[in-house]
Amino acid sequence: MNSTDNTKEPKLDIVRETRPLQLSNKMVRVAIVLVLLVEVVIGGWYIGIRTQTAQTNQTIPSPILSPDESGDMEGWETYVNEEYGFSFKYPSDWFEYQDEQHINYGTTAFFKVATTPLYSQGGHMGNELVTLYVKDSLLSLEDYGKELAKMQNITEFFPLEIGGQPAVEYYDEYYSNSRYVVNNNNNFLHIIFHNSTSNTIDQILSTFEFVK
């Protein structure tokens, strides 16, 4: 009878030696180059941001303005209306014109020098710079404004003073211009600006004087 040897063989524990990772000289050089490239990129980005910020913060030169836009009113002419007792200044390259032949009788308008006067009428745009006319009325400014609103479909008035006199401002949607009405000794002076800059309008309005 054969006998079976049930004795198990002992297991051998295999111990693997862990060796530290060693980089070749070539890999080290590549790593250094990559680090330097990253630093160069970041440095260039930072310098670019600083340069752009400096340029943004620089003072932008102001454009060359014409006298009426720069605030210089030296040499301006003076218009005087003795009948209704008011005066104001206007640029020297404007001229006064009164149309006595058409529907604008009694209206004083100002045009650019070397242009042919053309009034805005009948839905056609003219080349006036400012137009003035006076309406006699014993109404208060508030009541006059209500009557005006009915006739011209005005929705809003803005109260102000012009030359020390009570006035209102409103915007004409049809002609796309600013209009002013000044209450002066039982009459109402209408001032209509057509083709003028807001700066010029403010300058002219600031020069108005009324004889009380």
VOFIBA-573749 format. One line per field, with one value per atom (N, C-alpha, C): atom name; residue number from 1; chain; residue in one letter; x, y, z negated. Coordinates in Angstrom, 2 decimals, padded with zeros to 5 digits. Layout:
<rs>
atome <- (CA,...)
num <- (NUM,...)
chaine <- (A,...)
residu <- (a,...)
x <- (X,...)
y <- (Y,...)
z <- (Z,...)
</rs>
This chain:
<rs>
atome <- (N,CA,C,N,CA,C,N,CA,C,N,CA,C,N,CA,C,N,CA,C,N,CA,C,N,CA,C,N,CA,C,N,CA,C,N,CA,C,N,CA,C,N,CA,C,N,CA,C,N,CA,C,N,CA,C,N,CA,C,N,CA,C,N,CA,C,N,CA,C,N,CA,C,N,CA,C,N,CA,C,N,CA,C,N,CA,C,N,CA,C,N,CA,C,N,CA,C,N,CA,C,N,CA,C,N,CA,C,N,CA,C,N,CA,C,N,CA,C,N,CA,C,N,CA,C,N,CA,C,N,CA,C,N,CA,C,N,CA,C,N,CA,C,N,CA,C,N,CA,C,N,CA,C,N,CA,C,N,CA,C,N,CA,C,N,CA,C,N,CA,C,N,CA,C,N,CA,C,N,CA,C,N,CA,C,N,CA,C,N,CA,C,N,CA,C,N,CA,C,N,CA,C,N,CA,C,N,CA,C,N,CA,C,N,CA,C,N,CA,C,N,CA,C,N,CA,C,N,CA,C,N,CA,C,N,CA,C,N,CA,C,N,CA,C,N,CA,C,N,CA,C,N,CA,C,N,CA,C,N,CA,C,N,CA,C,N,CA,C,N,CA,C,N,CA,C,N,CA,C,N,CA,C,N,CA,C,N,CA,C,N,CA,C,N,CA,C,N,CA,C,N,CA,C,N,CA,C,N,CA,C,N,CA,C,N,CA,C,N,CA,C,N,CA,C,N,CA,C,N,CA,C,N,CA,C,N,CA,C,N,CA,C,N,CA,C,N,CA,C,N,CA,C,N,CA,C,N,CA,C,N,CA,C,N,CA,C,N,CA,C,N,CA,C,N,CA,C,N,CA,C,N,CA,C,N,CA,C,N,CA,C,N,CA,C,N,CA,C,N,CA,C,N,CA,C,N,CA,C,N,CA,C,N,CA,C,N,CA,C,N,CA,C,N,CA,C,N,CA,C,N,CA,C,N,CA,C,N,CA,C,N,CA,C,N,CA,C,N,CA,C,N,CA,C,N,CA,C,N,CA,C,N,CA,C,N,CA,C,N,CA,C,N,CA,C,N,CA,C,N,CA,C,N,CA,C,N,CA,C,N,CA,C,N,CA,C,N,CA,C,N,CA,C,N,CA,C,N,CA,C,N,CA,C,N,CA,C,N,CA,C,N,CA,C,N,CA,C,N,CA,C,N,CA,C,N,CA,C,N,CA,C,N,CA,C,N,CA,C,N,CA,C,N,CA,C,N,CA,C,N,CA,C,N,CA,C,N,CA,C,N,CA,C,N,CA,C,N,CA,C,N,CA,C,N,CA,C,N,CA,C,N,CA,C,N,CA,C,N,CA,C,N,CA,C,N,CA,C,N,CA,C,N,CA,C,N,CA,C,N,CA,C,N,CA,C,N,CA,C,N,CA,C,N,CA,C,N,CA,C,N,CA,C,N,CA,C,N,CA,C,N,CA,C,N,CA,C,N,CA,C,N,CA,C,N,CA,C,N,CA,C,N,CA,C,N,CA,C,N,CA,C,N,CA,C,N,CA,C,N,CA,C,N,CA,C,N,CA,C,N,CA,C,N,CA,C,N,CA,C,N,CA,C,N,CA,C,N,CA,C,N,CA,C,N,CA,C,N,CA,C,N,CA,C,N,CA,C,N,CA,C)
num <- (1,1,1,2,2,2,3,3,3,4,4,4,5,5,5,6,6,6,7,7,7,8,8,8,9,9,9,10,10,10,11,11,11,12,12,12,13,13,13,14,14,14,15,15,15,16,16,16,17,17,17,18,18,18,19,19,19,20,20,20,21,21,21,22,22,22,23,23,23,24,24,24,25,25,25,26,26,26,27,27,27,28,28,28,29,29,29,30,30,30,31,31,31,32,32,32,33,33,33,34,34,34,35,35,35,36,36,36,37,37,37,38,38,38,39,39,39,40,40,40,41,41,41,42,42,42,43,43,43,44,44,44,45,45,45,46,46,46,47,47,47,48,48,48,49,49,49,50,50,50,51,51,51,52,52,52,53,53,53,54,54,54,55,55,55,56,56,56,57,57,57,58,58,58,59,59,59,60,60,60,61,61,61,62,62,62,63,63,63,64,64,64,65,65,65,66,66,66,67,67,67,68,68,68,69,69,69,70,70,70,71,71,71,72,72,72,73,73,73,74,74,74,75,75,75,76,76,76,77,77,77,78,78,78,79,79,79,80,80,80,81,81,81,82,82,82,83,83,83,84,84,84,85,85,85,86,86,86,87,87,87,88,88,88,89,89,89,90,90,90,91,91,91,92,92,92,93,93,93,94,94,94,95,95,95,96,96,96,97,97,97,98,98,98,99,99,99,100,100,100,101,101,101,102,102,102,103,103,103,104,104,104,105,105,105,106,106,106,107,107,107,108,108,108,109,109,109,110,110,110,111,111,111,112,112,112,113,113,113,114,114,114,115,115,115,116,116,116,117,117,117,118,118,118,119,119,119,120,120,120,121,121,121,122,122,122,123,123,123,124,124,124,125,125,125,126,126,126,127,127,127,128,128,128,129,129,129,130,130,130,131,131,131,132,132,132,133,133,133,134,134,134,135,135,135,136,136,136,137,137,137,138,138,138,139,139,139,140,140,140,141,141,141,142,142,142,143,143,143,144,144,144,145,145,145,146,146,146,147,147,147,148,148,148,149,149,149,150,150,150,151,151,151,152,152,152,153,153,153,154,154,154,155,155,155,156,156,156,157,157,157,158,158,158,159,159,159,160,160,160,161,161,161,162,162,162,163,163,163,164,164,164,165,165,165,166,166,166,167,167,167,168,168,168,169,169,169,170,170,170,171,171,171,172,172,172,173,173,173,174,174,174,175,175,175,176,176,176,177,177,177,178,178,178,179,179,179,180,180,180,181,181,181,182,182,182,183,183,183,184,184,184,185,185,185,186,186,186,187,187,187,188,188,188,189,189,189,190,190,190,191,191,191,192,192,192,193,193,193,194,194,194,195,195,195,196,196,196,197,197,197,198,198,198,199,199,199,200,200,200,201,201,201,202,202,202,203,203,203,204,204,204,205,205,205,206,206,206,207,207,207,208,208,208,209,209,209,210,210,210,211,211,211,212,212,212)
chaine <- (A,A,A,A,A,A,A,A,A,A,A,A,A,A,A,A,A,A,A,A,A,A,A,A,A,A,A,A,A,A,A,A,A,A,A,A,A,A,A,A,A,A,A,A,A,A,A,A,A,A,A,A,A,A,A,A,A,A,A,A,A,A,A,A,A,A,A,A,A,A,A,A,A,A,A,A,A,A,A,A,A,A,A,A,A,A,A,A,A,A,A,A,A,A,A,A,A,A,A,A,A,A,A,A,A,A,A,A,A,A,A,A,A,A,A,A,A,A,A,A,A,A,A,A,A,A,A,A,A,A,A,A,A,A,A,A,A,A,A,A,A,A,A,A,A,A,A,A,A,A,A,A,A,A,A,A,A,A,A,A,A,A,A,A,A,A,A,A,A,A,A,A,A,A,A,A,A,A,A,A,A,A,A,A,A,A,A,A,A,A,A,A,A,A,A,A,A,A,A,A,A,A,A,A,A,A,A,A,A,A,A,A,A,A,A,A,A,A,A,A,A,A,A,A,A,A,A,A,A,A,A,A,A,A,A,A,A,A,A,A,A,A,A,A,A,A,A,A,A,A,A,A,A,A,A,A,A,A,A,A,A,A,A,A,A,A,A,A,A,A,A,A,A,A,A,A,A,A,A,A,A,A,A,A,A,A,A,A,A,A,A,A,A,A,A,A,A,A,A,A,A,A,A,A,A,A,A,A,A,A,A,A,A,A,A,A,A,A,A,A,A,A,A,A,A,A,A,A,A,A,A,A,A,A,A,A,A,A,A,A,A,A,A,A,A,A,A,A,A,A,A,A,A,A,A,A,A,A,A,A,A,A,A,A,A,A,A,A,A,A,A,A,A,A,A,A,A,A,A,A,A,A,A,A,A,A,A,A,A,A,A,A,A,A,A,A,A,A,A,A,A,A,A,A,A,A,A,A,A,A,A,A,A,A,A,A,A,A,A,A,A,A,A,A,A,A,A,A,A,A,A,A,A,A,A,A,A,A,A,A,A,A,A,A,A,A,A,A,A,A,A,A,A,A,A,A,A,A,A,A,A,A,A,A,A,A,A,A,A,A,A,A,A,A,A,A,A,A,A,A,A,A,A,A,A,A,A,A,A,A,A,A,A,A,A,A,A,A,A,A,A,A,A,A,A,A,A,A,A,A,A,A,A,A,A,A,A,A,A,A,A,A,A,A,A,A,A,A,A,A,A,A,A,A,A,A,A,A,A,A,A,A,A,A,A,A,A,A,A,A,A,A,A,A,A,A,A,A,A,A,A,A,A,A,A,A,A,A,A,A,A,A,A,A,A,A,A,A,A,A,A,A,A,A,A,A,A,A,A,A,A,A,A,A,A,A,A,A,A,A,A,A,A,A,A,A,A,A,A,A,A,A,A,A,A,A,A,A,A,A,A,A,A,A,A,A,A,A,A,A,A,A,A,A,A,A)
residu <- (m,m,m,n,n,n,s,s,s,t,t,t,d,d,d,n,n,n,t,t,t,k,k,k,e,e,e,p,p,p,k,k,k,l,l,l,d,d,d,i,i,i,v,v,v,r,r,r,e,e,e,t,t,t,r,r,r,p,p,p,l,l,l,q,q,q,l,l,l,s,s,s,n,n,n,k,k,k,m,m,m,v,v,v,r,r,r,v,v,v,a,a,a,i,i,i,v,v,v,l,l,l,v,v,v,l,l,l,l,l,l,v,v,v,e,e,e,v,v,v,v,v,v,i,i,i,g,g,g,g,g,g,w,w,w,y,y,y,i,i,i,g,g,g,i,i,i,r,r,r,t,t,t,q,q,q,t,t,t,a,a,a,q,q,q,t,t,t,n,n,n,q,q,q,t,t,t,i,i,i,p,p,p,s,s,s,p,p,p,i,i,i,l,l,l,s,s,s,p,p,p,d,d,d,e,e,e,s,s,s,g,g,g,d,d,d,m,m,m,e,e,e,g,g,g,w,w,w,e,e,e,t,t,t,y,y,y,v,v,v,n,n,n,e,e,e,e,e,e,y,y,y,g,g,g,f,f,f,s,s,s,f,f,f,k,k,k,y,y,y,p,p,p,s,s,s,d,d,d,w,w,w,f,f,f,e,e,e,y,y,y,q,q,q,d,d,d,e,e,e,q,q,q,h,h,h,i,i,i,n,n,n,y,y,y,g,g,g,t,t,t,t,t,t,a,a,a,f,f,f,f,f,f,k,k,k,v,v,v,a,a,a,t,t,t,t,t,t,p,p,p,l,l,l,y,y,y,s,s,s,q,q,q,g,g,g,g,g,g,h,h,h,m,m,m,g,g,g,n,n,n,e,e,e,l,l,l,v,v,v,t,t,t,l,l,l,y,y,y,v,v,v,k,k,k,d,d,d,s,s,s,l,l,l,l,l,l,s,s,s,l,l,l,e,e,e,d,d,d,y,y,y,g,g,g,k,k,k,e,e,e,l,l,l,a,a,a,k,k,k,m,m,m,q,q,q,n,n,n,i,i,i,t,t,t,e,e,e,f,f,f,f,f,f,p,p,p,l,l,l,e,e,e,i,i,i,g,g,g,g,g,g,q,q,q,p,p,p,a,a,a,v,v,v,e,e,e,y,y,y,y,y,y,d,d,d,e,e,e,y,y,y,y,y,y,s,s,s,n,n,n,s,s,s,r,r,r,y,y,y,v,v,v,v,v,v,n,n,n,n,n,n,n,n,n,n,n,n,n,n,n,f,f,f,l,l,l,h,h,h,i,i,i,i,i,i,f,f,f,h,h,h,n,n,n,s,s,s,t,t,t,s,s,s,n,n,n,t,t,t,i,i,i,d,d,d,q,q,q,i,i,i,l,l,l,s,s,s,t,t,t,f,f,f,e,e,e,f,f,f,v,v,v,k,k,k)
x <- (000.84,000.00,000.89,000.53,001.31,000.73,001.55,001.10,001.29,000.28,000.33,000.84,001.85,002.44,001.63,000.86,000.01,000.72,001.96,002.70,002.83,002.35,002.38,003.75,004.14,005.41,005.27,006.19,006.09,006.18,005.35,005.35,006.52,007.05,008.19,007.70,007.98,007.63,008.68,008.19,009.10,009.13,010.22,010.39,011.03,010.23,010.76,011.39,012.52,013.25,012.80,012.32,011.88,013.06,013.33,014.45,013.95,014.59,014.18,014.27,013.23,013.18,014.32,015.02,016.15,015.86,015.99,015.76,017.06,016.93,018.12,018.43,019.61,020.01,019.14,018.74,017.92,016.57,015.94,014.64,014.73,015.80,015.99,016.08,016.83,016.97,015.62,014.85,013.53,012.63,012.67,011.85,012.24,013.53,013.99,013.54,013.64,013.22,011.73,010.91,009.47,009.15,009.85,009.64,009.99,011.09,011.50,010.48,009.96,008.97,007.71,007.28,006.10,006.34,007.54,007.85,007.87,008.40,008.44,007.02,006.16,004.78,004.05,004.17,003.50,004.05,005.37,005.98,005.52,005.43,004.96,003.52,002.69,001.28,001.15,001.93,001.87,002.32,003.41,003.89,002.86,002.21,001.19,000.02,-000.40,-001.52,-001.14,000.08,000.52,000.58,001.08,001.18,-000.20,-001.13,-002.48,-003.15,-002.94,-003.52,-002.96,-001.64,-001.01,-001.55,-001.75,-002.28,-003.71,-004.48,-005.86,-005.96,-005.01,-005.03,-004.46,-003.88,-003.33,-004.45,-004.21,-005.19,-005.33,-006.57,-006.83,-006.91,-006.15,-006.18,-007.58,-007.99,-009.30,-009.29,-010.41,-010.46,-010.45,-010.03,-010.01,-011.45,-011.91,-013.29,-013.39,-014.54,-014.80,-015.12,-015.03,-015.22,-016.51,-017.62,-018.89,-018.93,-018.16,-018.15,-017.16,-016.14,-015.12,-015.50,-016.57,-016.99,-016.47,-015.71,-015.15,-016.15,-016.69,-017.67,-017.07,-015.77,-015.10,-015.43,-015.81,-016.12,-017.56,-018.38,-019.78,-020.50,-021.53,-022.35,-023.49,-024.09,-025.21,-026.46,-027.53,-028.83,-029.66,-030.23,-031.05,-032.42,-033.47,-034.83,-035.43,-035.44,-035.91,-037.42,-038.13,-039.60,-040.07,-039.43,-039.87,-038.87,-037.81,-036.92,-036.10,-035.39,-034.48,-033.28,-032.23,-031.01,-030.33,-029.46,-028.66,-027.48,-026.52,-025.33,-025.44,-024.78,-024.78,-023.43,-023.04,-021.72,-021.55,-020.32,-020.03,-020.20,-020.25,-020.45,-021.92,-022.81,-024.25,-024.69,-025.83,-026.37,-027.88,-028.40,-029.83,-030.57,-031.79,-032.57,-034.05,-034.80,-036.24,-036.94,-037.81,-038.57,-039.87,-040.03,-041.22,-042.14,-041.89,-042.69,-043.52,-043.16,-043.86,-044.62,-045.02,-045.85,-045.06,-043.74,-042.92,-042.76,-043.70,-043.62,-043.48,-042.53,-042.32,-041.42,-040.99,-040.11,-038.66,-037.86,-036.43,-035.71,-034.86,-034.13,-032.66,-031.84,-030.39,-029.91,-029.03,-028.51,-026.99,-026.40,-024.94,-024.53,-023.44,-022.91,-022.62,-022.88,-022.65,-023.65,-024.81,-025.88,-027.10,-027.94,-029.18,-030.27,-030.92,-031.94,-033.07,-033.36,-034.45,-035.19,-036.45,-037.23,-037.82,-038.01,-038.71,-040.21,-040.89,-042.33,-042.94,-044.22,-044.94,-044.35,-043.75,-043.18,-041.78,-041.22,-039.87,-038.90,-037.75,-036.73,-035.92,-035.73,-034.92,-033.51,-032.80,-031.41,-031.22,-032.31,-032.18,-031.34,-030.71,-029.98,-030.81,-031.47,-032.41,-033.45,-034.69,-035.79,-036.45,-036.83,-037.49,-038.74,-039.79,-040.98,-041.70,-042.53,-043.20,-044.71,-045.40,-046.85,-047.33,-048.17,-048.73,-049.85,-049.84,-050.86,-050.82,-052.01,-052.11,-052.20,-052.11,-052.19,-050.95,-051.09,-049.92,-049.11,-047.88,-047.04,-047.66,-048.25,-048.87,-050.05,-050.93,-052.10,-051.70,-050.69,-050.21,-049.65,-048.94,-048.40,-049.49,-050.61,-051.73,-052.32,-052.47,-052.99,-052.02,-050.76,-049.74,-049.73,-049.93,-049.93,-051.08,-052.22,-053.38,-053.11,-052.47,-052.24,-051.13,-050.11,-048.94,-048.77,-049.74,-049.68,-048.41,-048.15,-046.98,-047.36,-046.54,-046.86,-046.15,-045.05,-044.29,-043.52,-043.57,-042.79,-041.78,-040.63,-039.60,-039.37,-039.74,-039.59,-038.13,-037.79,-036.44,-036.51,-035.38,-035.29,-034.32,-034.69,-033.81,-033.70,-032.50,-032.30,-033.05,-033.26,-033.98,-035.49,-036.00,-037.44,-037.92,-039.16,-039.71,-039.89,-039.55,-039.62,-039.88,-040.19,-040.35,-039.62,-039.21,-038.58,-039.43,-039.53,-040.21,-039.56,-039.86,-039.23,-040.29,-040.01,-040.92,-040.57,-041.45,-041.19,-041.20,-042.04,-042.17,-040.90,-040.40,-039.20,-037.92,-038.07,-036.91,-035.99,-036.56,-035.74,-036.22,-035.34,-035.65,-036.28,-037.31,-038.01,-038.17,-038.14,-038.25,-039.28,-040.00,-040.97,-040.67,-040.45,-040.10,-041.23,-041.66,-042.70,-042.03,-042.39,-041.72,-042.71,-043.17,-044.00,-045.22,-046.11,-047.37,-047.17,-046.04,-045.84,-044.98,-044.96,-044.20,-043.23,-041.97,-040.91,-040.67,-040.83,-040.56,-039.15,-038.36,-036.99,-036.89,-036.61,-036.58,-035.19,-034.51,-033.20,-033.38,-032.72,-032.90,-031.66,-030.58,-029.38,-028.19,-028.39,-027.34,-026.99,-025.73,-025.31,-025.87,-025.99,-026.51,-025.62,-024.32,-023.40,-023.66,-023.88,-024.17,-025.49,-026.47,-027.77,-027.62,-026.89,-026.69,-025.97,-024.99,-024.24,-025.13,-025.92,-026.79,-027.82,-028.46,-029.47,-028.88,-027.61,-026.98,-026.73,-026.81,-026.53,-027.78,-028.96,-030.21,-030.35,-030.78,-031.10,-032.42,-033.23,-034.55,-034.65,-035.28,-035.51,-036.84,-036.81,-038.04,-038.72)
y <- (-001.18,000.00,001.24,002.09,003.35,004.38,004.99,006.05,007.43,008.29,009.66,010.64,011.40,012.38,013.68,013.92,015.14,016.37,016.25,017.41,018.49,019.68,020.81,021.46,021.82,022.53,023.96,024.42,025.80,026.82,027.92,028.99,029.93,030.30,031.22,032.65,033.50,034.92,035.62,036.17,036.85,038.33,038.75,040.15,040.91,041.92,042.70,043.98,044.22,045.38,046.62,047.62,048.88,049.82,050.16,051.05,052.45,053.40,054.78,055.06,055.88,056.21,057.15,056.76,057.57,058.17,059.52,060.20,060.35,060.15,060.30,061.79,062.10,063.49,064.15,063.37,063.92,064.36,063.55,063.89,065.12,065.23,066.40,067.67,067.59,068.76,069.16,068.15,068.44,069.12,068.63,069.21,070.66,070.92,072.30,073.22,072.74,073.55,073.87,072.87,073.09,074.12,074.04,075.00,076.41,076.54,077.85,078.40,077.53,077.97,078.48,077.78,078.21,079.57,079.76,081.04,082.17,081.88,082.90,083.28,082.28,082.55,083.38,082.98,083.72,085.14,085.27,086.60,087.49,086.94,087.72,088.16,087.25,087.58,088.72,088.65,089.67,091.03,091.03,092.29,092.88,092.00,092.48,093.11,092.51,093.06,094.42,094.52,095.79,096.89,096.52,097.51,097.99,097.02,097.38,098.27,097.96,098.78,100.19,100.28,101.61,102.43,101.77,102.49,102.94,102.10,102.45,103.65,103.74,104.82,106.13,106.10,107.32,108.29,109.57,110.59,110.66,110.50,110.55,112.02,112.43,113.84,114.26,115.46,115.97,116.36,116.12,116.53,118.04,118.52,119.96,120.43,121.33,121.78,123.14,123.38,124.71,125.62,126.93,127.84,127.62,127.35,127.20,125.92,124.88,123.63,123.65,124.46,124.48,125.37,126.15,127.03,128.45,128.71,130.04,130.87,131.92,132.76,134.11,134.17,135.40,135.73,136.94,137.37,137.13,136.60,136.36,137.70,137.67,138.84,138.91,140.09,140.27,140.69,139.98,140.32,141.04,142.19,142.97,143.19,142.82,143.08,144.14,145.37,146.48,146.45,145.92,145.89,145.03,143.87,142.96,142.89,143.65,143.80,142.59,142.03,140.93,140.94,140.27,140.17,138.85,138.43,137.23,137.25,136.40,136.30,135.07,135.16,134.04,134.00,132.84,132.70,133.68,134.09,135.11,134.59,133.27,132.74,132.44,133.04,133.00,134.39,134.44,135.76,135.75,136.93,137.10,137.32,136.74,136.89,136.90,137.84,137.91,137.75,136.78,136.51,137.31,138.30,139.16,138.86,137.81,137.53,136.25,135.38,134.10,134.00,132.81,132.61,132.87,133.03,133.25,134.73,135.55,137.01,137.28,138.12,138.48,137.52,136.47,135.50,135.86,135.83,136.07,134.73,134.49,133.23,133.51,132.56,132.68,131.48,131.80,130.78,130.84,129.80,129.77,130.72,131.44,132.33,131.55,132.18,131.59,130.50,130.48,129.56,130.36,129.77,130.40,130.04,131.02,130.72,129.85,128.79,127.90,127.52,127.94,127.70,126.28,125.78,124.51,124.81,124.27,124.50,123.45,123.20,122.23,120.84,120.48,119.15,119.02,120.11,120.09,120.70,120.08,120.56,121.68,122.77,123.87,123.80,124.91,124.93,126.00,126.36,127.31,126.71,127.61,127.18,127.48,128.63,128.96,129.91,129.73,130.59,131.18,132.46,133.12,133.85,133.74,134.56,134.78,135.83,136.22,136.17,135.64,135.61,136.41,137.40,138.18,137.39,137.36,136.64,137.06,137.12,137.45,136.19,135.04,133.78,133.58,132.76,132.35,131.36,131.12,130.17,128.78,128.42,127.09,126.95,127.96,127.89,127.99,128.81,128.92,127.58,126.90,125.60,124.59,124.66,123.74,123.97,125.25,125.57,125.08,125.28,124.85,123.33,122.64,121.17,120.64,121.30,120.87,121.04,122.15,122.45,121.59,121.27,120.58,119.17,118.70,117.34,117.12,118.06,117.97,117.19,116.26,115.40,115.81,116.55,116.88,118.18,119.00,120.22,120.12,120.79,120.80,122.25,122.60,123.99,124.37,125.62,126.14,127.66,128.31,129.76,130.11,131.11,131.62,133.12,133.60,135.02,135.51,134.65,135.03,135.00,134.60,134.56,133.11,132.88,131.51,131.01,129.77,129.20,127.69,127.12,125.67,125.19,123.95,123.30,122.11,121.87,120.67,120.21,118.99,118.40,118.17,118.65,118.48,117.18,116.19,114.89,114.95,115.80,115.85,116.39,117.50,118.11,117.69,116.92,116.41,117.54,118.53,119.63,120.09,120.79,121.31,122.69,122.95,124.22,124.77,126.10,126.76,127.87,128.09,129.18,129.96,131.29,132.15,133.15,133.26,134.23,135.57,136.59,137.89,139.03,139.63,140.84,140.68,139.79,139.57,139.06,138.45,137.79,136.55,135.73,134.48,134.39,134.36,134.23,132.75,132.38,131.01,130.95,130.01,129.80,128.38,128.23,126.89,126.65,125.64,125.27,124.11,124.24,123.24,122.38,123.00,122.25,122.68,122.81,123.26,122.15,122.14,121.16,121.56,120.58,120.85,121.84,121.80,122.72,124.16,124.33,125.66,126.18,125.30,125.69,126.21,125.47,125.88,127.23,127.41,128.67,129.85,129.68,130.78,131.10,130.07,130.31,131.02,130.74,131.35,132.84,133.33,134.75,135.60,135.00,135.77,136.77,137.97,139.00,139.63,139.93,140.53,141.85,142.82,144.11,144.03,144.16,144.04,145.39)
z <- (000.00,000.00,000.00,000.96,001.03,000.08,-000.57,-001.49,-000.84,-001.01,-000.42,-001.44,-001.00,-001.92,-001.85,-002.88,-002.89,-003.44,-003.63,-004.17,-003.11,-003.46,-002.50,-002.52,-001.33,-001.22,-001.72,-002.47,-002.98,-001.85,-001.96,-000.95,-001.19,-000.12,-000.20,000.00,-000.95,-000.81,000.04,001.14,002.06,001.72,001.35,000.97,002.13,002.65,003.76,003.23,003.63,003.16,003.93,003.19,003.81,003.94,005.15,005.42,005.74,005.23,005.54,007.04,007.51,008.93,009.27,010.23,010.65,012.02,012.12,013.38,014.14,015.39,016.23,016.40,016.77,016.99,018.05,019.04,020.12,019.60,018.75,018.20,017.31,016.58,015.71,016.54,017.63,018.50,019.11,019.52,020.10,019.08,017.84,016.78,016.53,016.50,016.26,017.39,018.62,019.76,019.67,019.29,019.17,018.10,016.98,015.90,016.36,017.08,017.58,018.57,019.44,020.41,019.72,018.69,017.93,017.30,016.73,016.12,017.14,018.33,019.38,019.82,019.98,020.39,019.35,018.08,017.02,016.91,017.03,016.96,018.10,019.31,020.45,020.29,019.77,019.54,018.52,017.45,016.40,016.93,017.71,018.28,019.24,020.02,020.95,020.23,019.12,018.35,017.78,017.25,016.67,017.73,018.92,020.00,020.44,020.57,020.99,019.95,018.68,017.61,017.63,017.86,017.90,019.06,020.21,021.37,021.13,020.43,020.15,019.23,018.28,017.31,017.83,019.03,019.57,019.95,019.85,020.21,021.72,022.20,023.63,024.04,025.03,025.43,025.86,025.47,025.84,027.31,028.01,029.42,029.54,030.70,030.93,031.13,030.30,030.33,030.99,031.60,032.12,030.94,031.11,029.98,029.21,029.93,029.23,028.42,028.78,028.05,026.89,026.97,025.94,024.76,024.90,023.82,023.98,025.02,025.25,026.06,025.42,026.12,026.52,026.54,026.94,028.41,028.65,030.01,030.42,029.51,029.86,030.05,030.89,031.13,030.11,030.00,029.08,029.86,029.64,030.24,029.18,029.55,028.62,029.25,028.51,028.95,028.03,028.50,027.67,027.48,028.45,028.36,027.19,027.03,025.97,024.81,024.89,023.75,023.37,024.33,023.99,024.93,024.51,025.32,025.02,025.93,025.72,026.68,026.42,027.28,028.16,029.33,030.27,030.99,031.52,032.17,033.33,033.52,034.53,035.96,036.13,037.48,037.76,036.96,037.22,037.70,038.38,038.74,038.55,038.22,037.97,039.28,039.36,040.58,040.21,040.80,040.60,041.92,041.98,043.20,043.12,043.98,043.97,045.13,045.88,047.06,046.93,046.00,045.90,044.58,044.23,043.04,041.76,041.87,040.69,040.37,040.83,040.59,039.09,038.75,037.36,036.61,037.23,036.60,036.87,035.83,035.98,035.92,036.88,036.93,037.17,036.80,036.99,037.81,038.77,039.67,039.67,040.21,040.35,041.47,041.23,042.25,043.53,044.68,046.01,046.36,045.68,046.06,046.48,047.31,047.72,046.73,046.10,045.10,045.66,044.93,045.30,044.02,043.95,042.75,042.74,041.53,041.37,041.40,042.39,042.50,043.41,043.18,044.02,043.96,042.83,042.70,043.25,043.80,044.35,043.35,043.21,042.29,042.93,042.20,042.69,042.14,042.26,041.76,040.69,040.00,038.91,037.79,037.03,035.84,034.59,034.61,033.53,034.09,033.64,034.06,032.82,032.89,031.76,032.24,031.45,031.69,030.37,030.31,029.07,029.26,028.24,028.20,027.00,027.25,026.15,025.48,024.15,023.40,021.95,021.33,019.91,019.05,019.67,018.93,018.06,017.04,016.26,017.09,016.71,017.45,017.43,016.30,016.19,017.14,017.17,018.05,019.52,019.79,021.17,021.64,020.73,021.06,021.36,020.63,020.88,022.26,022.63,023.97,025.06,024.80,025.76,025.91,024.80,024.83,025.67,025.62,026.41,027.91,028.25,029.67,030.28,029.50,030.05,029.50,028.74,028.19,027.36,026.47,025.60,024.35,023.96,022.82,021.53,021.65,020.45,020.62,019.55,019.50,018.36,018.55,017.51,017.08,015.85,015.40,015.19,015.48,015.29,015.31,015.18,015.30,016.42,017.19,018.24,018.05,017.81,017.56,016.34,015.37,014.16,014.28,015.44,015.68,015.66,015.18,015.20,016.62,016.83,018.18,018.09,019.24,019.33,020.58,020.52,021.67,022.07,023.37,023.85,025.14,025.53,026.73,027.79,028.98,030.11,030.84,030.71,031.32,032.85,033.41,034.86,035.51,034.98,035.55,034.84,033.77,033.01,032.56,031.85,031.36,029.98,029.30,027.97,028.10,027.28,027.33,025.91,025.83,024.53,024.63,023.54,023.46,022.19,022.34,021.22,020.98,019.74,019.37,019.08,019.90,019.75,019.97,018.87,018.95,019.87,019.50,020.23,021.66,021.90,023.19,022.97,023.99,023.89,025.06,024.72,025.73,026.02,027.27,027.70,028.30,027.83,028.32,028.82,030.10,030.71,031.29,030.79,031.33,032.31,033.45,034.51,034.73,035.13,035.51,034.68,033.39,032.49,031.50,031.07,030.07,028.71,027.81,026.47,025.72,026.00,025.35,025.80,027.09,027.61,027.08,026.98,026.44,025.01,024.19,022.80,022.72,023.59,023.58,023.95,025.00,025.44,024.36,023.79,022.77,021.55,021.25,020.08,020.26,021.51,021.79,021.87,021.74,021.87,020.73,021.10,020.11,020.50,019.46,019.68,018.93,019.57,018.95,018.23,016.91,016.13,015.95)
</rs>
